[in-house]
Amino acid sequence: RDLILTSKPVASTMGRSIAALLGCISAFSSAAFVPATVAPRRSCDAAAAERTCAQRGAVLSMVMAADERMSISMPGSMTRDERLRSRYGGFAFEPEGGWSDEESGFSYEEMAASISSMVSYTRGDTCTGTVLGFEPNGALIEIGVKSSAYCTLQEAALVKPNKPEEVFEIGSSYEFQIVSREDENGQLFLSRRRLLSDAAWESVQALMSDDKTVEATVAAVNRGGAMLTVQGLRAFLPGSHYLPGQNPPENLVGATLNVKFLDVDKENNRLVVSHRKAMVDQKIKNLAVGSVLAGVVTAVKPYGAFIDVGGMSGLLHISQISCDHISDVGSILPVGKQIKCMVISQDKGKGRVALSTKT
């Protein structure tokens, strides 16, 4: 350094070389202090790593102790399954106070038998259920499965009730049909309406075969006739089968009528009834030869006139109109004229009645 400062004649090349050498020496002297400051940090990282490894080893040893069956195929490395078992192996459960040496009284075989004895249902099956409680739109039903089943108001009866209390009683048992698979909560949906509908169709079919008279409630009236409720089913009453020459009036809604079945078709859901036929059959049973009845002329033919007597049509032959000769029936008995006539013969099997106005 003294040479560079005092010897001016020294060549510039030599000065540059000595300056570079002095820079290296200065850098080396500065670097001598670096290990003193960096070394402690490296030792801290190594200690932290050693503690982490020790903790992981302790956790791994605890998990392995909990599951003695676990083993590592290759020491120093773990497969994916071994890693998952070591991470999620868990610990063995031990109740408070330890395990008792006494037998529980319930074996695994008994538990398996109880599980296998649980019933299972599929869609379309029929079951018996007990009503557990009511909800605004249905009822909860116990049918012996893991979750209570549900019956909506729409499926509770043939005619939808306003509340489940109208058709169900808590604690009572009813027959139901399974109409759905289990949902995400394991709940089944039930229907009582389908079973009641099948029974109702069988009932009306038997009533038609026996030619029985039943009561029906008028639900609605239209221009073509009326809609009735018969045995819980919807039936149609044509206007021509209400009363002769009359259509059901509006004030008939809610009234009860005696009807007989004209057509019962379950496949097409068609049910047709007649009030007139029921009235005729009832009247003809109480009718006797010699009875005098009031009637109305409904049709005129060359051979006589047809008279409606209380819903029953009788024939007034031209020879029974008068003792005198009659050439034109319509001139004497116009349609709509009210007359009195006497029953001279009847055929109850065919529903035919012969009338006479001779005096």
C-alpha contacts under 8 A as a table, 3 or more apart, distances in Angstrom:
res1	aa1	res2	aa2	distance
1	R	4	I	5.21
1	R	5	L	6.34
2	D	5	L	5.09
2	D	6	T	5.92
2	D	7	S	7.93
3	L	6	T	5.42
3	L	7	S	5.38
4	I	7	S	5.78
4	I	8	K	7.38
4	I	10	V	7.75
4	I	15	G	6.53
4	I	18	I	7.98
5	L	8	K	7.37
7	S	10	V	5.93
10	V	14	M	6.86
10	V	15	G	6.97
11	A	14	M	5.47
11	A	15	G	6.45
12	S	15	G	4.98
12	S	16	R	6.23
13	T	16	R	5.22
13	T	17	S	6.40
14	M	17	S	5.13
14	M	18	I	6.28
15	G	18	I	5.22
15	G	19	A	6.12
16	R	19	A	5.07
16	R	20	A	6.24
17	S	20	A	5.16
17	S	21	L	6.29
18	I	21	L	4.98
18	I	22	L	6.17
19	A	22	L	5.07
19	A	23	G	6.23
20	A	23	G	5.04
20	A	24	C	6.39
21	L	24	C	5.20
21	L	25	I	6.35
22	L	25	I	5.06
22	L	26	S	6.17
23	G	26	S	5.05
23	G	27	A	6.14
24	C	27	A	5.06
24	C	28	F	6.10
25	I	28	F	5.07
25	I	29	S	6.21
26	S	29	S	5.15
26	S	30	S	6.25
27	A	30	S	5.08
27	A	31	A	6.12
28	F	31	A	5.05
28	F	32	A	6.33
29	S	32	A	5.26
29	S	33	F	7.49
30	S	33	F	5.87
30	S	34	V	7.43
31	A	34	V	5.24
31	A	35	P	7.79
32	A	35	P	6.78
33	F	36	A	5.59
33	F	37	T	7.13
34	V	37	T	5.51
34	V	38	V	6.18
35	P	38	V	5.19
35	P	39	A	5.36
36	A	39	A	5.87
36	A	40	P	7.48
37	T	40	P	6.50
37	T	41	R	7.69
38	V	41	R	5.51
38	V	42	R	6.60
39	A	42	R	5.30
39	A	43	S	6.39
40	P	43	S	5.16
40	P	44	C	6.37
41	R	44	C	5.10
41	R	45	D	6.42
42	R	45	D	5.23
42	R	46	A	6.31
43	S	46	A	5.14
43	S	47	A	6.26
44	C	47	A	5.11
44	C	48	A	6.25
45	D	48	A	5.14
45	D	49	A	6.15
46	A	49	A	5.08
46	A	50	E	6.16
47	A	50	E	5.02
47	A	51	R	6.24
48	A	51	R	5.10
48	A	52	T	6.19
49	A	52	T	5.11
49	A	53	C	6.18
50	E	53	C	5.20
50	E	54	A	6.14
51	R	54	A	4.97
51	R	55	Q	6.18
52	T	55	Q	5.09
52	T	56	R	6.15
53	C	56	R	5.11
53	C	57	G	5.97
54	A	57	G	5.04
54	A	58	A	6.12
55	Q	58	A	4.99
55	Q	59	V	6.23
56	R	59	V	5.09
56	R	60	L	6.00
57	G	60	L	5.02
57	G	61	S	5.99
58	A	61	S	5.06
58	A	62	M	6.16
59	V	62	M	5.02
59	V	63	V	6.19
60	L	63	V	5.16
60	L	64	M	6.03
60	L	86	S	6.20
60	L	87	R	7.85
61	S	64	M	5.03
61	S	65	A	5.98
62	M	65	A	4.98
62	M	66	A	6.26
63	V	66	A	5.02
63	V	67	D	6.34
63	V	86	S	6.02
63	V	87	R	7.69
63	V	89	G	6.01
63	V	90	G	6.39
63	V	91	F	6.79
64	M	67	D	5.07
64	M	68	E	5.80
64	M	69	R	7.90
64	M	70	M	6.17
64	M	86	S	6.96
64	M	89	G	7.99
65	A	68	E	5.59
66	A	89	G	7.56
66	A	90	G	7.03
66	A	91	F	5.19
66	A	92	A	5.83
67	D	70	M	5.89
67	D	89	G	6.98
67	D	91	F	7.72
67	D	92	A	7.94
68	E	71	S	8.00
70	M	82	E	7.71
70	M	85	R	7.59
71	S	82	E	7.68
72	I	75	P	6.28
72	I	77	S	7.98
72	I	78	M	6.45
72	I	82	E	6.76
73	S	78	M	7.36
74	M	77	S	5.83
74	M	78	M	6.74
75	P	78	M	7.52
78	M	82	E	5.78
78	M	83	R	5.99
79	T	82	E	5.17
79	T	83	R	6.09
80	R	83	R	5.07
80	R	84	L	6.25
81	D	84	L	5.13
81	D	85	R	6.14
82	E	85	R	5.10
82	E	86	S	6.07
83	R	86	S	5.14
83	R	87	R	6.13
84	L	87	R	5.03
84	L	88	Y	5.85
84	L	89	G	7.55
85	R	88	Y	5.35
85	R	89	G	4.88
86	S	89	G	5.51
87	R	90	G	7.85
94	E	98	G	6.02
94	E	99	W	6.84
95	P	98	G	5.38
95	P	99	W	6.52
100	S	103	E	7.91
103	E	106	F	7.94
104	S	107	S	7.70
106	F	110	E	6.35
106	F	111	M	7.13
107	S	110	E	5.23
107	S	111	M	6.35
108	Y	111	M	4.97
108	Y	112	A	6.12
109	E	112	A	5.08
109	E	113	A	6.11
110	E	113	A	4.98
110	E	114	S	6.14
111	M	114	S	5.13
111	M	115	I	6.28
112	A	115	I	5.15
112	A	116	S	6.17
113	A	116	S	5.12
113	A	117	S	6.15
114	S	117	S	5.14
114	S	118	M	6.83
115	I	118	M	5.59
118	M	144	G	7.41
118	M	145	V	6.70
119	V	144	G	6.76
119	V	145	V	6.28
120	S	145	V	6.83
121	Y	125	D	6.33
121	Y	178	I	7.39
122	T	125	D	5.91
122	T	178	I	6.78
122	T	180	S	7.61
122	T	181	R	6.51
123	R	177	Q	7.97
123	R	178	I	5.06
123	R	179	V	5.20
123	R	180	S	5.37
123	R	181	R	6.15
124	G	177	Q	6.11
124	G	178	I	5.20
124	G	179	V	5.98
125	D	177	Q	5.72
125	D	178	I	5.38
126	T	175	E	7.09
126	T	176	F	5.73
126	T	177	Q	4.47
126	T	178	I	6.31
127	C	143	I	7.04
127	C	175	E	5.90
127	C	176	F	5.44
127	C	177	Q	6.28
127	C	178	I	7.60
128	T	143	I	6.38
128	T	173	S	6.56
128	T	174	Y	5.68
128	T	175	E	4.65
128	T	176	F	6.08
129	G	141	I	5.74
129	G	142	E	5.31
129	G	143	I	4.59
129	G	144	G	7.94
129	G	173	S	5.38
129	G	174	Y	5.62
129	G	175	E	6.44
129	G	176	F	6.92
130	T	141	I	5.44
130	T	142	E	5.13
130	T	143	I	6.76
130	T	170	I	7.61
130	T	171	G	5.85
130	T	172	S	5.56
130	T	173	S	4.34
130	T	174	Y	6.59
131	V	139	A	6.97
131	V	140	L	6.07
131	V	141	I	4.66
131	V	142	E	6.40
131	V	168	F	7.28
131	V	169	E	6.78
131	V	170	I	4.97
131	V	171	G	5.31
131	V	172	S	5.92
131	V	173	S	6.54
132	L	139	A	7.51
132	L	140	L	5.47
132	L	141	I	5.55
132	L	142	E	6.43
132	L	170	I	5.85
132	L	171	G	6.37
133	G	139	A	5.87
133	G	140	L	5.36
133	G	141	I	7.50
133	G	170	I	6.17
134	F	138	G	6.23
134	F	139	A	4.42
134	F	140	L	6.21
134	F	164	P	6.56
134	F	165	E	7.49
135	E	138	G	5.21
135	E	139	A	5.57
135	E	140	L	7.50
135	E	164	P	7.72
136	P	163	K	7.16
136	P	164	P	7.75
137	N	152	T	5.86
137	N	153	L	5.72
137	N	163	K	7.45
137	N	164	P	7.47
138	G	150	Y	6.94
138	G	151	C	5.45
138	G	152	T	4.09
138	G	153	L	4.94
138	G	156	A	7.75
138	G	163	K	7.74
138	G	164	P	5.83
139	A	150	Y	5.83
139	A	151	C	5.37
139	A	152	T	6.55
139	A	153	L	7.85
139	A	164	P	6.43
140	L	148	S	6.23
140	L	149	A	5.78
140	L	150	Y	4.81
140	L	151	C	6.59
141	I	148	S	5.63
141	I	149	A	4.97
141	I	150	Y	5.83
141	I	151	C	7.18
142	E	145	V	7.55
142	E	147	S	7.84
142	E	148	S	5.02
142	E	149	A	6.18
143	I	148	S	6.87
143	I	149	A	6.91
144	G	148	S	7.93
145	V	148	S	6.96
146	K	186	G	7.49
147	S	185	N	7.97
147	S	186	G	6.13
147	S	187	Q	5.69
148	S	187	Q	6.36
148	S	188	L	7.58
149	A	187	Q	5.43
149	A	188	L	4.83
149	A	189	F	5.76
149	A	190	L	6.83
150	Y	187	Q	7.28
150	Y	188	L	6.39
150	Y	189	F	4.96
150	Y	190	L	5.97
151	C	155	E	6.35
151	C	156	A	6.35
151	C	189	F	5.86
151	C	190	L	4.88
151	C	191	S	6.05
151	C	192	R	7.90
152	T	155	E	5.37
152	T	156	A	6.12
152	T	189	F	7.98
152	T	190	L	7.70
152	T	191	S	7.68
153	L	156	A	4.97
153	L	157	A	7.49
153	L	160	K	6.05
153	L	161	P	6.41
153	L	162	N	7.63
153	L	163	K	7.25
153	L	164	P	6.38
154	Q	157	A	7.07
154	Q	159	V	7.91
154	Q	160	K	5.24
154	Q	161	P	7.71
154	Q	193	R	7.90
155	E	158	L	7.60
155	E	160	K	7.43
155	E	190	L	7.39
155	E	191	S	4.76
155	E	192	R	5.75
155	E	193	R	4.99
155	E	194	R	7.53
156	A	160	K	6.94
156	A	161	P	7.69
156	A	164	P	7.53
156	A	167	V	7.16
156	A	191	S	6.27
156	A	192	R	5.22
156	A	193	R	5.62
157	A	160	K	5.87
157	A	161	P	7.17
157	A	167	V	7.11
157	A	192	R	6.10
157	A	193	R	4.62
157	A	196	L	7.22
158	L	193	R	5.07
158	L	194	R	7.90
158	L	196	L	6.61
158	L	197	S	6.54
158	L	232	G	5.80
158	L	233	L	7.19
159	V	232	G	6.80
161	P	164	P	6.76
161	P	166	E	6.51
161	P	167	V	7.30
162	N	166	E	7.44
163	K	166	E	5.75
163	K	167	V	7.93
164	P	167	V	5.78
164	P	168	F	5.89
165	E	168	F	5.19
165	E	169	E	6.34
168	F	172	S	7.51
169	E	172	S	5.59
175	E	192	R	6.71
175	E	195	L	7.76
176	F	190	L	5.98
176	F	191	S	5.50
176	F	192	R	4.87
176	F	195	L	7.02
177	Q	190	L	5.52
177	Q	191	S	5.16
177	Q	192	R	6.36
177	Q	194	R	7.31
177	Q	195	L	6.97
178	I	188	L	7.09
178	I	189	F	6.21
178	I	190	L	4.82
178	I	191	S	6.52
179	V	188	L	7.77
179	V	189	F	5.81
179	V	190	L	5.57
179	V	191	S	6.47
180	S	188	L	6.10
180	S	189	F	5.54
180	S	190	L	7.50
181	R	188	L	6.03
181	R	189	F	7.61
182	E	185	N	7.33
182	E	186	G	4.83
182	E	187	Q	5.03
182	E	188	L	4.93
182	E	189	F	7.88
183	D	186	G	5.19
183	D	187	Q	5.50
183	D	188	L	6.86
184	E	187	Q	7.51
191	S	194	R	6.16
191	S	195	L	7.58
192	R	195	L	5.49
192	R	196	L	6.31
193	R	196	L	5.08
193	R	197	S	5.91
194	R	197	S	5.00
194	R	198	D	6.28
195	L	198	D	5.28
195	L	199	A	6.35
196	L	199	A	5.11
196	L	200	A	6.03
197	S	200	A	5.02
197	S	201	W	6.22
197	S	232	G	7.91
197	S	233	L	7.61
198	D	201	W	5.32
198	D	202	E	6.37
199	A	202	E	5.19
199	A	203	S	6.21
200	A	203	S	4.97
200	A	204	V	6.29
200	A	231	Q	6.11
200	A	232	G	7.01
200	A	233	L	7.20
201	W	204	V	5.32
201	W	205	Q	6.11
201	W	266	K	6.61
202	E	205	Q	5.17
202	E	206	A	6.33
203	S	206	A	5.23
203	S	207	L	6.25
203	S	231	Q	7.96
204	V	207	L	4.86
204	V	208	M	6.10
204	V	231	Q	7.41
204	V	264	V	7.38
205	Q	208	M	5.25
205	Q	209	S	6.29
205	Q	264	V	6.42
206	A	209	S	5.07
206	A	210	D	6.25
207	L	210	D	5.16
207	L	211	D	5.96
207	L	212	K	5.25
207	L	213	T	7.80
207	L	261	F	7.85
208	M	211	D	4.83
208	M	212	K	6.29
208	M	260	K	7.35
208	M	261	F	5.56
208	M	262	L	7.66
208	M	264	V	7.69
209	S	212	K	7.89
211	D	260	K	7.02
211	D	261	F	7.54
212	K	260	K	6.50
213	T	258	N	6.34
213	T	259	V	5.65
213	T	260	K	5.07
213	T	278	A	6.26
214	V	230	V	7.85
214	V	258	N	5.63
214	V	259	V	5.61
214	V	260	K	6.50
215	E	230	V	7.02
215	E	256	T	6.40
215	E	257	L	5.64
215	E	258	N	4.68
215	E	259	V	6.23
216	A	228	L	6.03
216	A	229	T	5.56
216	A	230	V	4.91
216	A	231	Q	7.73
216	A	256	T	5.51
216	A	257	L	5.34
216	A	258	N	6.33
216	A	259	V	6.77
217	T	228	L	5.37
217	T	229	T	5.24
217	T	230	V	6.94
217	T	253	V	7.87
217	T	254	G	6.01
217	T	255	A	5.76
217	T	256	T	4.60
217	T	257	L	6.43
218	V	221	V	7.66
218	V	226	A	6.89
218	V	227	M	6.08
218	V	228	L	4.44
218	V	229	T	6.54
218	V	252	L	6.70
218	V	253	V	4.99
218	V	254	G	5.14
218	V	255	A	5.63
218	V	256	T	6.40
218	V	257	L	7.49
219	A	226	A	7.50
219	A	227	M	5.49
219	A	228	L	5.19
219	A	229	T	6.57
219	A	253	V	5.64
219	A	254	G	6.13
220	A	226	A	5.67
220	A	227	M	5.09
220	A	228	L	7.08
220	A	253	V	5.76
221	V	225	G	6.09
221	V	226	A	4.24
221	V	227	M	6.25
221	V	248	P	6.76
221	V	249	P	7.19
221	V	250	E	6.01
221	V	252	L	7.69
221	V	253	V	6.86
222	N	225	G	5.42
222	N	226	A	5.80
223	R	239	G	7.72
223	R	247	N	7.87
224	G	238	P	6.10
224	G	239	G	5.61
225	G	236	F	7.33
225	G	237	L	5.54
225	G	238	P	4.46
225	G	239	G	4.02
225	G	240	S	7.70
225	G	242	Y	7.85
225	G	247	N	6.52
225	G	248	P	6.23
226	A	236	F	6.04
226	A	237	L	5.08
226	A	238	P	6.62
226	A	239	G	7.13
226	A	248	P	6.64
227	M	234	R	6.81
227	M	235	A	5.81
227	M	236	F	4.86
227	M	237	L	6.15
228	L	234	R	5.80
228	L	235	A	5.04
228	L	236	F	6.11
228	L	237	L	6.95
229	T	232	G	5.76
229	T	233	L	5.43
229	T	234	R	4.80
229	T	235	A	5.97
230	V	233	L	5.15
230	V	234	R	6.33
230	V	235	A	6.46
234	R	271	L	7.12
235	A	270	R	7.34
235	A	271	L	4.82
235	A	272	V	5.55
235	A	273	V	6.67
236	F	271	L	6.28
236	F	272	V	4.88
236	F	273	V	6.19
237	L	241	H	6.62
237	L	242	Y	7.06
237	L	272	V	6.07
237	L	273	V	5.29
237	L	274	S	5.97
237	L	275	H	7.54
238	P	241	H	5.35
238	P	242	Y	6.86
238	P	272	V	7.77
238	P	273	V	7.70
238	P	274	S	7.32
239	G	242	Y	5.44
239	G	243	L	7.82
239	G	246	Q	7.19
239	G	247	N	4.86
239	G	248	P	6.43
240	S	243	L	6.79
240	S	244	P	6.67
240	S	245	G	7.35
240	S	246	Q	7.31
240	S	247	N	6.93
241	H	244	P	7.29
241	H	273	V	7.92
241	H	274	S	5.02
241	H	275	H	5.81
241	H	276	R	5.13
241	H	277	K	7.28
242	Y	246	Q	6.80
242	Y	247	N	6.32
242	Y	248	P	6.38
242	Y	274	S	6.56
242	Y	275	H	5.10
242	Y	276	R	5.29
243	L	246	Q	5.31
243	L	247	N	7.04
243	L	275	H	7.20
243	L	276	R	5.43
243	L	311	G	5.95
244	P	276	R	7.48
244	P	308	D	7.36
244	P	311	G	5.91
248	P	252	L	6.69
249	P	252	L	5.59
250	E	253	V	6.32
252	L	255	A	5.46
257	L	275	H	6.86
258	N	275	H	5.95
258	N	278	A	6.20
258	N	279	M	7.48
259	V	273	V	6.04
259	V	274	S	5.22
259	V	275	H	4.37
259	V	276	R	7.54
259	V	277	K	7.18
259	V	278	A	5.18
259	V	279	M	7.92
260	K	273	V	5.45
260	K	274	S	5.30
260	K	275	H	6.53
260	K	277	K	6.47
260	K	278	A	5.48
261	F	264	V	7.12
261	F	271	L	7.67
261	F	272	V	6.12
261	F	273	V	4.36
261	F	274	S	6.28
262	L	271	L	7.79
262	L	272	V	5.38
262	L	273	V	5.13
262	L	274	S	6.54
263	D	270	R	7.30
263	D	271	L	5.63
263	D	272	V	5.00
263	D	273	V	7.00
264	V	270	R	6.18
264	V	271	L	4.89
264	V	272	V	6.73
265	D	268	N	5.71
265	D	269	N	5.81
265	D	270	R	5.02
265	D	271	L	6.28
266	K	269	N	4.72
266	K	270	R	6.39
266	K	271	L	7.91
267	E	270	R	7.84
274	S	277	K	5.53
274	S	278	A	6.72
275	H	278	A	5.23
275	H	279	M	6.31
276	R	279	M	5.09
276	R	280	V	6.10
276	R	311	G	5.91
276	R	312	M	7.83
277	K	280	V	5.09
277	K	281	D	6.11
277	K	311	G	7.96
278	A	281	D	5.24
278	A	282	Q	6.14
279	M	282	Q	5.09
279	M	283	K	6.10
279	M	310	G	7.87
279	M	311	G	6.42
279	M	312	M	7.75
280	V	283	K	5.11
280	V	284	I	5.94
280	V	310	G	7.53
280	V	311	G	5.76
280	V	312	M	5.04
280	V	351	G	7.78
281	D	284	I	5.23
281	D	285	K	6.30
281	D	351	G	7.38
282	Q	285	K	5.44
282	Q	286	N	6.86
283	K	286	N	5.27
283	K	287	L	6.04
283	K	310	G	7.79
283	K	312	M	7.81
284	I	287	L	4.81
284	I	348	K	6.42
284	I	351	G	7.09
285	K	348	K	7.26
287	L	291	S	7.03
288	A	291	S	5.79
288	A	343	V	7.26
289	V	342	M	7.90
289	V	343	V	5.18
289	V	344	I	5.38
289	V	345	S	5.81
289	V	346	Q	7.27
290	G	342	M	5.87
290	G	343	V	5.19
290	G	344	I	5.99
291	S	342	M	5.58
291	S	343	V	5.47
292	V	340	K	6.84
292	V	341	C	5.64
292	V	342	M	4.31
292	V	343	V	6.46
293	L	309	V	6.60
293	L	340	K	5.70
293	L	341	C	5.53
293	L	342	M	6.14
293	L	343	V	7.70
294	A	309	V	6.14
294	A	310	G	7.90
294	A	338	Q	7.25
294	A	339	I	5.99
294	A	340	K	4.55
294	A	341	C	6.44
295	G	307	I	5.86
295	G	308	D	5.21
295	G	309	V	4.40
295	G	310	G	7.04
295	G	338	Q	5.77
295	G	339	I	5.55
295	G	340	K	6.07
295	G	341	C	7.22
296	V	307	I	5.41
296	V	308	D	5.21
296	V	309	V	6.80
296	V	335	V	7.81
296	V	336	G	5.77
296	V	337	K	5.67
296	V	338	Q	4.51
296	V	339	I	6.22
297	V	300	V	7.59
297	V	305	A	6.81
297	V	306	F	5.97
297	V	307	I	4.58
297	V	308	D	6.39
297	V	333	L	7.03
297	V	334	P	6.99
297	V	335	V	5.02
297	V	336	G	5.07
297	V	337	K	5.49
297	V	338	Q	6.53
297	V	339	I	7.67
298	T	305	A	7.59
298	T	306	F	5.72
298	T	307	I	5.72
298	T	308	D	6.42
298	T	335	V	5.46
298	T	336	G	6.15
299	A	305	A	5.72
299	A	306	F	5.19
299	A	307	I	7.37
299	A	335	V	5.95
300	V	304	G	6.25
300	V	305	A	4.41
300	V	306	F	6.42
300	V	329	V	6.89
300	V	330	G	6.12
300	V	333	L	7.62
300	V	334	P	7.36
300	V	335	V	6.84
301	K	304	G	5.18
301	K	305	A	5.70
301	K	329	V	7.30
301	K	330	G	7.89
302	P	318	I	7.94
302	P	328	D	7.35
302	P	329	V	6.65
303	Y	317	H	6.18
303	Y	318	I	5.52
303	Y	329	V	7.89
304	G	315	L	7.13
304	G	316	L	5.66
304	G	317	H	4.36
304	G	318	I	4.38
304	G	319	S	7.93
304	G	329	V	6.37
305	A	315	L	6.03
305	A	316	L	5.22
305	A	317	H	6.49
305	A	318	I	7.44
305	A	329	V	7.34
305	A	333	L	7.53
306	F	313	S	6.39
306	F	314	G	5.65
306	F	315	L	4.73
306	F	316	L	6.02
307	I	313	S	5.49
307	I	314	G	5.13
307	I	315	L	6.18
307	I	316	L	6.82
308	D	311	G	5.94
308	D	312	M	5.43
308	D	313	S	4.43
308	D	314	G	6.28
309	V	312	M	5.14
309	V	313	S	6.14
309	V	314	G	7.10
313	S	352	R	7.60
313	S	353	V	7.35
314	G	352	R	6.48
314	G	353	V	4.78
314	G	354	A	5.66
314	G	355	L	6.34
315	L	353	V	6.49
315	L	354	A	5.17
315	L	355	L	5.88
316	L	320	Q	6.39
316	L	321	I	6.80
316	L	354	A	6.27
316	L	355	L	4.86
316	L	356	S	5.80
316	L	357	T	7.82
317	H	320	Q	5.27
317	H	321	I	6.63
317	H	354	A	7.80
317	H	355	L	7.41
317	H	356	S	7.41
318	I	321	I	5.38
318	I	322	S	7.81
318	I	326	I	7.25
318	I	329	V	7.01
319	S	322	S	6.81
319	S	323	C	7.63
320	Q	323	C	7.47
320	Q	355	L	7.43
320	Q	356	S	4.86
320	Q	357	T	6.10
320	Q	358	K	5.93
321	I	356	S	6.12
321	I	357	T	5.11
321	I	358	K	5.78
322	S	325	H	7.26
322	S	326	I	7.60
322	S	357	T	6.63
322	S	358	K	5.12
322	S	359	T	7.78
323	C	358	K	6.49
326	I	329	V	6.69
328	D	331	S	5.69
328	D	332	I	7.18
329	V	332	I	5.49
329	V	333	L	5.95
329	V	334	P	7.86
330	G	333	L	5.08
330	G	334	P	4.97
330	G	335	V	7.62
331	S	334	P	6.19
333	L	337	K	6.53
334	P	337	K	5.86
340	K	357	T	7.03
341	C	355	L	6.06
341	C	356	S	5.52
341	C	357	T	5.01
342	M	355	L	5.44
342	M	356	S	5.35
342	M	357	T	6.54
343	V	346	Q	7.47
343	V	353	V	6.90
343	V	354	A	6.01
343	V	355	L	4.76
343	V	356	S	6.64
344	I	353	V	7.79
344	I	354	A	5.71
344	I	355	L	5.61
344	I	356	S	6.65
345	S	353	V	5.92
345	S	354	A	5.14
345	S	355	L	7.31
346	Q	351	G	7.42
346	Q	352	R	5.60
346	Q	353	V	4.33
346	Q	354	A	6.08
347	D	350	K	5.57
347	D	351	G	5.59
347	D	352	R	5.00
347	D	353	V	6.38
348	K	351	G	4.75
348	K	352	R	6.58
349	G	352	R	7.97
